[in-house]
């Protein structure tokens, strides 16, 4: 075998890269605001794209090299988003043969150059270049000299450039390759993106100054007291001292000076422990003196908190916390994996406002300022190192390199760099060894390193199926119910350690379902300590088509193989808008749950689901709605409720007398008493909605002009005022006109299909090719007319309805009772018939579809809203009266699919300005209405493919199938399935002039 290329040498983790250390800023004593000699080298660089690194000019790094013919590229950026190379998305496949450590000769390469100025060189300073993220491996040059080499795309690389620096203009150059032996450790589920995608810093540090520091805290038995241990590391021999000063922003808690070879070990009183609920930080200032003269000032944030395992629980500050978490990739719809501090802040704030308290850094460390924000704003963090070898799963040697001792250095190096950089952040409660890379001795070595270097935190790794080295038993997408797969109940029987779901509730498209079921389990068992929803972002790539922006996914760039829209699986849309799922998450994770105990006495049970804060930290109020309009509001008195405790309160509000036949909804709200960094004073953090009175739908039909009837061999026509009903006796269908204008055409056809959702992906092949669920046929048997009392007429249509080549079918009886006022009652009975054992386990829906005229765009409904809702995803919805439009009811998923359902609806009104359609249900139904029929949604890959139909599609359903999370995980639970069973439902339909 030939000699390995530099970027294939897996036993070389770097050249001349400095030892990893904690991230902190060092300052001159007289300039505490600015990084010492700091320059941010972001901005415009010269760039040359090559097919392979070997094609780089030998002298491209020389200061006098002519790069004027090169392109300009922004840093940070991913070069694929700048028009170089190929966009490619895959979940687990490597983009080349698995022959570790070899990579293809066609190895896209970027050459980068820029200059910067240094006024003078201080011989007492060490000058550094710091790269927070370069994908995948790179060589660094300064003023024509090779400085070093590094890999680990999402890990910090720091170099000493002092020997090569000069006063005046300096030229820095990099050679960056897309593929390296490191790529075998970087097969995460995301876009393959390359280049300098994080900040580049130039700065200095004093040669005799602080190189590293380690901060540890230990809570003491005495309340509000903690031990603070700080261990400094210096370079160079000198007569040093360090003055430590701890403040809370206003008051100095202590100040102490020690020699440089001593560690600070101080007991601190009157502290507030750090938690995600109350992220109290203190400022530790270290002033380093050499020979009695001040040399540098360093500021380090300190959060006092302690992590330990007690029995089957892990505890933060003595409490077995619940992780209400989310997995988070780095992502921008326009910039790839480039995220600024402002981007992270905006997203963490959005998480906090939706009651999320934890982030898993899937599946690599983030930029240093991310952890500063988590410390400040309050997020528990599982800090995962940059390691995933998922593609090896398909080789039948999943542990190929994970259990190969020759790769151990590469594995441990990644863990070491993660731990050393991030070790002083209180937000980090666990180190994660990586993701989906099997298990073996290399993971044992990583875990041993963590536990030796940092015994104050826990070790996590889901691939350690028996929790041999992991301090928590971690699983992903564990099922709630299944005959053969691992279920949560089995975990409860099996686990001897704390359990977390490092991934669950796959949020792809319309979903996830079953959030409440998981959360109820977490609350019901101390050892089930929560989990992390997959994931935060829909990772679509923004694309402009005229004035419309849509989002591309795998396969849209000619990338093969790809996992299509499997990257569109987040709680927020690519443009940052919260999805329906995030609204559901906020409700599911709410800090205070309220349930009605007794309606007559207005007793309400309030449960505090927080781990540290009491109800005294919040205010409570009520809002009363009468048919959707606020008619009363006021405070609600709640006693002190400790964390994890409950109390029954009596609502003493003076509510107005309830008017008959009105819907009254009482909202009980929990609000921020004071402003926090993530929420304004008065912000609503949770809301429970109770229905105090629901009117019964009563239908009244005025006697008017008698109905006329005409019938021939194939047609039955009835006229009731301005409404004419024409039944096609051959097809068993109805056409309804009002004043000669069509209202219903070719109706009311039975409907058992919906535009597939992403969570149907595992059953779609059977739906399309075994059950032909998208191909339904009706066989009309008979249409009969019967005169009823009060001048009404009943038309009965008998049908058989089934799919292509199926032996199972429904025997359908549709009954239309037409009244003199022009309205009709529709009732349908379906009997599951034929080879019932051959039917699918689930039907998408059971209902009818109506095509209405396009102008009917204004909608009022009484049902669950305002968000879309389904049988396994409706916690955030409440019963109310909502006025909206057809367009506003549409939910624009990146890949169009079933959306906009509203359960428990007993009245729907559509208006076109001059006319009004009223649909009333004596037994509530599901409804949705859209400018796109299911077939239109099904045919579209992207929102840009959608064109409004000529008609408005109104769907009225006896039942819709649940959502589940079977794009990855639990399918629809049995209790939420729409099954091939008998059914009966009905409604009243009327079209009339407005006035």
N, C-alpha and C positions, 0 to 999 in steps of 0.2 A: 504494500500500500504506500502511495506517495506521501510525502510530508504534508501535514495539515497546513492549510492556510491560516493566517492570523485569526480570522473571524470564524474558524472552525475548531480552534484549540480550546476544548471544553475544560481543560485543566489549567487554563490561564484565565483567571477571573478579572484581571486588569493589569496594566503596567503603569507604575508611577502614580497611581491613584492614591490619594491620602487615606489613612485609616478612617473609617466612618466615625462620626461623632454627633452629638446632639445639635440640633439646629438652634442657634441663637445669634443675635446681632451684637457685635462688639463696637464700642463707641470711644472716641476721644473724650477725655474727662471734661473738656470745655465745650463739647458738642454732643450732648446726649441724645439728640433727635435723629442723627444721621449715621448710617452705616460707615464704618471707618474706611475712608478713601473709596467709598462705594460708588459703583456705576452699574446701572441696569443696562445690559447690552442687548436688550430687546430692540426691535425695530427692523430696519431694512438691511438685509445682507445680500451680497452677491451670491448667485447660485448657478451651479452647472449640474444638469442631470445626465447620468451616464447609465449604460446598460450593465456595467460591471465595474468593480473598483479598480481592476487592472488597467482600465482605460484612462485613469486619472493621469494628467500630465505630471511628470516627475517633480517639477518645480512649482506646482500649483500653490504651495503654501508660502513661497518666497514673497517678501514684501514688494519686490519690483515686478512680480508676475502681472501680466496685462489681463485683467478680468473685465475689461470694458465691454467685451462681447457677451458676457454672461448676463443672465436675467437677474432681476431683483426679486427677492422673496421675503415676506414678513417672517419674523421670528418673535414669538413662537407661532408655529403652524405645522400642519401635516402636508407634505408635498403633494399628496393625492388630491387634496382640496384646492391646491393651487394649479392643477392641470397637468401634473407630472405623474407618470406611472399609471397604475390601474387601481380602481376602487374594487374592493372585494370583501364580501361578508360571508363568514361561515361560523357555525356553532362549534364544531369540534375538529374538522378536517385540517390537516396541514396542507399547505399549497405546493408541496413537493414530496418526493418519495421519502419514506421514513428510513433513513440510513444514517443514524446519528454517528458522528456530529456533522456529517456532510450536508451542504446546502447547494442549490443549483449554481451553475456557472453564470447563468443569467440572473444577476443579483443587483437589482436596481440600486443605484448609488447616488447620493447627493454630495456635492462639494460646496462648502460654505466658506465665505470670506467676509471679513469686515475689519475696519480699523477703529481704534479709540485712542484717546489722548491721556497721557499721564504727565503731570506737570513736573514732578520730581520723584526720585527714588530715595526712600528713607532706608538706610542700611539696617535699621532696627526693626523693620517691618517685614513680614512674610506676605507676599502678594498671591492671591488665590483666584482661580476661575472655578465657578460652581455651576454645574448643569443639573437642573432638577428633573429633566426627562429628555432622553434622546433615544429614538427607536430606530434600529435595534442595537447596533454596536458602532463605535466611532473611534477614530484616531484624532488626536488634538495636536495642533502645531501653533507655535508662537514665534513670530518673526523669522519664519523659515526653519525653526528647530522643532523636532518632534518632542512633544511634552509627554504624551502617554496615550493609553488606550483603555477603553472601558466598555462594558455591556451591562445588561440589566436595564431594560428600556424605561421602566417606571421607577427607577431607583436613582438617588442622588449620586453624582460623581463630582469629586472635588480634586483639583490639581494645584500644586505649587508651581507658579510660573515665575517666581522671583529670578531664577538664573537667566531667564530669557527676556526679561522686561527691560525696556529702555525709556529714558525720559523723552517725551515727545510722542510721536506717532508709533503705535504698535499695531501689528497685523496678526489677527487670530484667524486660523483656518481649521476646518474639520472635514474629514472624510467619513460619511455616514452610510452604512450598508443596511439594506432592508432585511437581509437574511443572515443569520449567524448561528453558531451552535446554541446561543442563548435563545433563539427562536423555538427550539425544542422545549423550552421551559416557559414559553409565552403563548400558548395556544388557547387563549381565553375566548369566550363567546362574545365577539365584537368585530368591528371592522378592522381589517389589516391596514394600519396607517403608519407612516414613517416620518422621520425627520426630527428637528429640534422643536418639540411641542410644548415645552415648559420654559420657565424663565432662565436666563443666563445672567449670572452676577459676577462682577469683578469687585474685589474688596481686599482689604488687608487686615492682618491681625498682628499684634506685637509678638516678636519672636520669643520674648520672655513671658508672654501673657497666657491667658486661659485657653487651653485647647479644647477641653471638654468639661462638662459637669453632669453629675447625676443627682437627681432630686428624688427622695423617697419620703413618704409620710406614713405614720402609724397612729391610728386613733387610740386614745387612752381610755381606761375605764371611767375616769372622771369626765362627765359630760363636757362637751365643747373644749376639749383639750387634746392636743396631738403632739406627736414627736416629729420634728423635721430634721432629716439627715441630708446633708449636701456634701458630695464628694467632688472636689475639683481635680482636674488634671492639667498640668502645665508642661510646656516645652522649655528646655534650656535651664541651666542651673543659675539660681539667683537668690538673693536675700529678699524673700517675698512675704507679704502679708495680704490678707483679704478681709475687708470690712463687709459684713453681711447686715443688711437692713431690710426688715420685713414691714410692709405697710398694708393697710386695707384701702388705700386711696386717700385716707384722711389722717389716720392715726398710725403712729409707729408702734408696732407690737414688740419689737426688740431691735437692738443694734449691738453687734459683737464683732471684734476683730480677732482673727486667728492667724497663725503662720500658714504659709502656703502648703505645707505638708500635712496639715490637719484637716479633718472633716468636721463640718458643723454638725452638732447633735444637740438640738435645742427643743425643750418642751415649751409649747406655745399654748397659752390659755385664751379663752374667750373667742375661739374660732367658730366659724360656721362651716360644717363639712360640705364639700363639693358633691353635688349630684346633678343629674340631668334636670331635675325639677327646680333646684336652686343652685345654679352654677357659680358659687361664690369663689372668686379668685383673689389672690393676694399678690402683691408685687414684691419680689425679692431682688434687691439691688446688690450686686457684688462690685465692689471697688477694689481693684488690684493695685498694690503698691510694691515697688521694687526699690530697695535701699531707702525706704521711707518716702519716696516720691510717687504720687498717683500715676498709674500707667494706663488703665482702661476701666471703663464702666460697662457692666453687662446687666441687663434686666431679664429676669426669668419669672414667668407667671407660675404661681403655686396654687394647687387645689388640694385641700386636705381630704383624702378619701382612702379607704382601705378595702381590699378585696380578699376574700377567703372562701374556702369550701367548708361547709358544715353539713355532714351527712350527705343527703342527696340534693342539697341546694348550694349554689354559690351566692355569696352575699356581698353587697356593697354597703359599707357603713353599717353592717349588722343586719341589713334587710335583704331578704330573698326577693330581689327585684323581678319585675316582668319586663322583658324586652319587647317593645312595640316598634319593631325595626323594619328597615328597608335596605336592600342591596343597591349600591350606587356605582355605576360606571362614570368615568369622565366622558362628557359628551357635549357637543354643540352641533346644531343642525347645519351650520355654515362653516364651522371651523374644526370639525372632527373631534379630536380629543383635547382641544385647547379650552381650558377653563380659567378664568381670571378669579381673583379674590372676590370681586363683586358677584360673579356668577355663583360661586359657592355660597356666599352669604345669602343671596336671593333664594337659592334652593333650600338651604338649611332653614331659613325663616319660614318658607312655605311648609316644610315638614313639621316644624314646631307648631305652626298654626293648625295643622291637621293631626295633632296629638301623637306624632311619631317621636320616639325618644332615643332611637338607636340607628346606627349606620354600620353596615359591613362594607369595607372598602373593596368591593368586588372588582377584579380579583388581583389587586396590586395596591401598593401605597399611593397616596395622593400627594399633591404639592404640599409643602410644609404649612402654608397658611390655612389649609383646610383644617388641620388639627387645632390651630389657634382659634379658629371660629367655633369648632366643637367644644373646646374648653370654655370659651366665652358665652356661647348661646345655650349650651347644655345638651350634649348628645353623647350617649354611650357609644363607643367605637370598638368594633373588632377590626384590628389593623392587620390586613392580610398581605403577605408578601407576594412579590411578582413571580408567581409560579403556577403553571397549569400545563399538564401534558395529556390533555384529553384525547388527542388523536391516537395515542398508543392503545386506547381501549379496543380499537378495531384490528389490532395486530395479533390478538390472543396472547400478548405479552404486555399487559397493561403496566406492569411494574418494571418494564425493560430497563429504564435508566433510574427509576426511583429506588431500585434495590441493587443498583450497580455501584460498588464502592468507588469506582473511578470517577463517578459523577458527584460524589459526596461534597467535594470542595465547592462545586458550583451551587449545590443546594444550600449548604450552610452559609455561604457568602451572601446569598440573597436574604436569608433570615437575619444574619448579623447586621447588614446594612439597614434593614428595616427597624430592628430593635434599637440600634445605637442612635439612629437619627431621631426617633420618635419617643424615646424612653421617658421623657419628662412631662408628657401630656396626661393630665388627670382623666381626660375623656376616654383614653384607651384602657379598656378593662381586660382585653384578651389579645394575644398574638395568634394569628392564624398562619399555619404553615403553608397555605396555598389552597388549591381547589382541584378536584377531579384529576388526580394524578396517581391513583392506586396508593399502595403503601409499601414501605420497605425500610431498610436500614438507614437510608438517607433522611427519611422523616424522623426516625428515632434520633439521629444525630442533631437534626434541627431542634427537636423538642428538648433534647438534653442541653443544647446551647441556651435556649430560652430560660430554662429552669435554673441553670447555673448563673447566668448573667442577671436575670430579673425574676427572682422568686416571688415578687409582689403581684404578679399578674398571672392569669390563667393561660394555658395553651389550648388552642382549638384546631382541629382538623377533621373534617367530615369523612375523609377517606380512611381514617382510622376506625373501621367499622366496629371494632370491639373496645374502643376507647382505651387502648393500651397505653398510649402516651398523652392522649387528649384529656384535659381535666374536666371536660364536659362531653356528654354523649350527644353528638351532633348528627342529625339526619336531614335529608332534604326531600321535599314533596311526599312526605309520609302520608299515607291514606287514612281517611277516617273510617272507611269500610271497604273491605275487599276479601275475597275468599282465599287468595294465595299471597298477596303482597303484604309487606310489613305495614301494620296499622298502629295508630296512636295507642290503642288499648294494649297492644303487645309491648309497646315501649314501656308503658306503665308497669307491666308485669316484669320486664326484663332489666330495666336500667338500675344500676347501682350508683349512678352519678347524676348530677344535674343534666337535664336535657334541654337542648334548643333545636329549633328548626332553622338551619342556616339559610335555607331557601324554602319558600312555600307560597301558595296563592299566586301562581304564575299569572301575571296581569296582562295577558296578551289579548288585544281586541276587547270585545264585550265580555267583561268579567273583572275579577274572579268572583265565583260564587263561594259559599260556605265559610266566609270570614267569621261569622258569628259562632259557628260550630267549633272552629279552632280556638277562638278566644275564650269561649265557655270552658273548654278543656284546660286552657292555661290557668284561668282563674280558679278552677276546681281542684288543682293539684299543685302543691308547692314545688315539686321537682320538675314540672313542666314550666320552664321559665321564659316562654315566648319564642319569638322567631323574627325572621327577616323576610319580608315580602319580596318576591322577584318581579320587577325591579322598579327603579325610580323613573327612568327616561324611556320613552319611545325613541329608539335610535334611528330615526329616519333622516335622510340627507335632503335638505331643502333644495327644491328645483323650481324654477320659474317657467310657467307656460302662459305667455301673455301677461295678464294682470292677476293670475292665480298662482299661488304657491302650493305645491304638493310635495310629498316626501317619498323619496325612493328607498328601496330596500334591496336585499340580496337578489341577484339575478337581473336587476334593472341596468346594470353596467356591463352586461355580457360576462359577468364573473361566474365561473364554473370551477368546482361544484359550489353550490350556495345553499343556504338554509332559508331562502326566500324572506318572508316577513317575520321570522322568528326573533329578529332584533326589535320588533315593534311590540314590546311587552312591558310597558311602563305605566306608572300611575299618573304621569303627566305626559301631555302631547309633546311632539318635537318643538313646538313654539312656546312651551312652558305653561300652557293652560291646564288646569287640573281636569282630570277625567272624572267620569261618574264614579269610578272605582276609588279615587282619592276621597271623594265626599263620603263614600261608604266606609272607608278606613277611619276618617275622622270620627264618625259615629261609633264604630266598633271599638276604637281605642279611647273613647271619651273618659275623662277623669271621674265624672260622677254619673252613675246610672240611677235612673228613677223609674219606679214601677208603681202602678196604682194598686193599693192594697184593698181599699174599700171605697166605692164610688159615693155611697150615701153619706159617709162621714168625711169624705175627702182626705182619706189617709194615704200617704205616699211614702214608699220606702226609698231611702237615699243611700246608695253604696258609694263609699269613697274608694276608687280604684287606684289611687296614687300610692306611692311607696313611702313618701316622706312628708308631704304637705297635708295640712288639715283643711277642713272646710272653711276655717277662719281666713284662709288666704284668698277666698273667692266671695263674690256676692251672687245672689240668686234672685230671679224675678220670674214673672209670668206674663204671657201675652195671650189674650183671648181673641180668636177670630170667629166672626159670624159670616158664613158663606165667603170666606177668604178675605174679609175686611176686618181690620183691628178695631175692636170695640171697647177693650179694657186692657190695662196693664198695671203692674205694681210690683212691689217687693215681695219676696218669700223669705220667711224666717227659717233658717236652718241652724240647729245647734252645732257645737263643735263635734265634728266627726273625725276621729283619728284615721290615719292611713290604714286601709284594708278593713275598716269597720263600717257599720251601717247604723242607721237610725230611722225610725218611723216618725214622720212629721204630719201635722194636720194643716191643710191649706186653709188659711183663715181669710183669704181675699174676699172682698165684697163683690161678687160677680153679679152682673145684671141678670134679670129674668130671661130665660131662654124662650125665644119665639118658636112656636110650633113650625114644623116643616123647614127648619133651617139647620144647617150643619154648623156645629160649634166645635172648634179645635182649640185645646189649651196647650200652649207651649211653655214648658218649664225650662228655664235657661240658667246655665252656669256661666258667669262672666268674670273677666279679670278685674280685681278690685283696684289694682294700680297698674300703671304701664310697666312693661318689661321690654328688654331689647327686641323681643320677637312679637309683641302684641301690644296694642293700644289699651289704655284703660277702657273698660266696658266691652272689650272684644268677647264674643261668645265662643266659649271653648267646648260646650256641649249643650245639646237640646233634646229634651224628651217631649214628644207630642202625644197628647191624649185626646181621644174623641169623646167629648161630653155628650153630644147628641147627634145622632145620624137620622135624617128623615127617611121615612119609608116611601119608596116610589109608588105612587098611586096613579093609575092611568084613567083619565076621564075622556069620553068620546061624545062630542056633541052630535045630536041628531040633525042632519042637514039634508041636502037634496039626495034623493034615492040613488043608489048605485045602479048603473046600467051595465048589462052583460051582453057580449057578443062572442059567439064560438063557432069555429069551423073545424075541419079535420085536424089541423095542425096548430091552431092558434086559439087562445082564450084571452079575451080582452074585457077588462072591467074599468069603468070610469067612475071616480068618486070626486066630484067637484072638478078642480083644475088638475087632478092627478089621474093619470091613465096607467093601468097595469096591463102589460102584454106578456102573456106566458107562452113560450114556445113549447108545445106539448111533446115535440120530438126530442128536444134537448133537455127539457125540464128546467129551462132558464127563464129569468124575468127581465123585462125592460120596463123601467118606470120613467115617465115624463111628467113634468110640471109645466102647465100652460104651454104645452107643445115642445118644451125644451128637455133634452135628455138629462136624467138624474142618475139612474142606475142602468148600466148596460151589461147584458150577459151575466146577470146575477141570479141568485146569490149562490155562488159556487162554493162548495166545501173546500177548505184549505188546510192541508196537513204539513205543509212545507214552509220553511223560512230560509232566508238567505243565510248560508252557513256562517257560523261564528268561528273564530280561531280555535275555541275550545272544543269544536266538533271535529278537529282535524284527524283524530285517531279513528273516527267512525265514518268519515266521509267516503272512503273507498267502498265500504259496504253499502252506504246510503246510495251511492251512484251506480254501483255495478252489481250489487247483490239484491238489494231491495228496490232499486229504482225509485227512491223516495221523491225525486224531483219530477217524476213522470206519472201523473195521476190521470185517471180516466173515469168518466161518469157514464153509467148506463141508465138512462131514464126508463122506468118501467111503466109509470102511469101518472096521469095528472087528472084530478077529479075536482069538481066544483060542488059545494054544498051551501045552501042558503041557511043562514043562522038567524037567531032572533035579533030584534032591534035593527033590522035591515042590513046586518053584516053578511059577508060571504066568506067562506073558507075554501081556500085552494090547497089541496094536498098533493105533493109531488113525492113519488116513491122512486128511489134511485139505488143503484149499487155503485160503490166507489172504491176503486183499488188502483194499484200501481202496475206498471208493465210486468208481465210474466209472474204475477203474484197469485198465490192460492188463498191468501188472506185478504179480506176486504170488509168494508162497512156496508151494512144495509141501512139506508138513510130514509127517514121520513121527514120532509120539510112541510111545515104547515104555515100558510099565510092567511091570517084573518084580516080582511080588509074592511075598514070602517067608513061610515058616511063622511066623516070629517077629513077623509083623504089619507089618513095614516094606516099602517098595517102592523099587526103583531106577527112576529116571526118566531117560530119554535122549530127546533130540530132535535130529532132523536136518532142516535147512531147505535147500532148493534154490531159489536165485533163478531165477525162471521168467518166461515171458511176454515182454512188451515191455520188456526190461531197460533199453533206452536211454531209456525214458520215466520211469524211477524218479528220485526226488530224489537229489541229491548226497550227502545224509546222512540217516540214520534216527536218531530220538532214542535208541532203544535196541533191543536184541534180547534178549528174555527171556520169562519167564512171571510171571504174577501170581497170588497165592493170597489168598483171603479167609479169615482164621482167626477163631476166637471171640475176643471182646473181652477176656476175662480174661487172655489170654496177654500179660502186660506186662513180665515180667522177661526180660532178654536177656543171653546170653553169646555172644561171637563170637571167633573166631580169624581175624584178618585185619588189614588196615591200619586204624589208628585212632590216637588216640581221636577226632581230628577227622574230619569228612566229607572225602572225597577222590574225585578224578576223574582221568582219565588224563592231563590236562594241568595238574593242580593237586593234587599229593600229596607235595610235598617235606617237609612238616612231619609227615606221617603215618609210622608205622612198624609193622612186623609184631609183633603182640602178642596177648595174651588179655585181653579187656575185658569187665567185668561192668557192666551199665547197665540202663536201662529204655527202653521205647518212647518215652515222653515226652522223656527226656533225649537220645535220638538225633535228635529233631526239631529242625530249625534254623528259627527263626521269622523269616524274612525279612519286611520291612515289607509287601511285596506277596508273598503266598504263591506258591511255585513249587517245582519239583523240588529236593530237598535230601536230605541224610543218607546219601548213597551211601558204601559201603565196599568198596574193591577187594581183590583177592587174598585172598578169604575162603574157607576150606575147612571151616569148622564154625560152625553157628549153633544155639543152643539157646534155646527160648522156654518159659517156665514160667507156670502159672497158680495155683501153690500145691499142687495135687494131681496135676497132670499135666505132662508135659514133651514138647515136640516137638524132635526132633533132626534137623538137616539137615547132611549131610556131603557134601563134594565131593572126588572124587579129583583133579579139575583145578579149581583155585580159580576162583571167580566173583565178580561184584559182588553185594552184597546191600544192601537197605534195608528198614526196617520202620517203619510209622507208623500212627497212629490216624486218618489222613486219606488216603483214596485219591487218586490223581492227579486224578480228576474233581472231588473236593471241593476240592483246592488250586486247580485251574484255574478254578473258579467263584467263588473268593473274591478280592476286591480288597484286603482288609485282614485282619490276624490276627483282628480282632473278628468277622469273618464266619465264622470256622471253628467248627464244632461236631464233636466226635469222632463218627466213624462207628460203626455197630453192630458192625463187624468190624475186625480188625486186618489191614492190607494188608502182605503180605510180597512183596517183589520180588526175584527171582533172575535175574540178567542175565549172559548171555554177554558182552555188551559194552554200555557206555553211551557216547553221543557225548561228545566233549570239551566244555568250557565256552566256550573262546575269549573274546574281548572285543568281539564284534561289535555290542554296543549302541553302541559307538563305537570302531571299529578292527578289528583282525585277527579274522577268523573262525576256526573250528576248523582247525588245521593238518591237512594231509593225513594225517599219521601218527597223528593223534588222532581221526580221523573214524570213525564207525560207518556202514559203507557197506552197500549192498544186495548182499551177497555170501552165498555158501553158509556154513552154520555147523553146528556140532555141540557140544552140551554136555549135562551131566547131573548128577544128584545122587541121594543116598539120603535118603529121608524116613521118619521113624518117630514115632509118637505112643504114649506109654506112661504108665503110672502111675508116680509118683515113689516111691522107696523103696529 
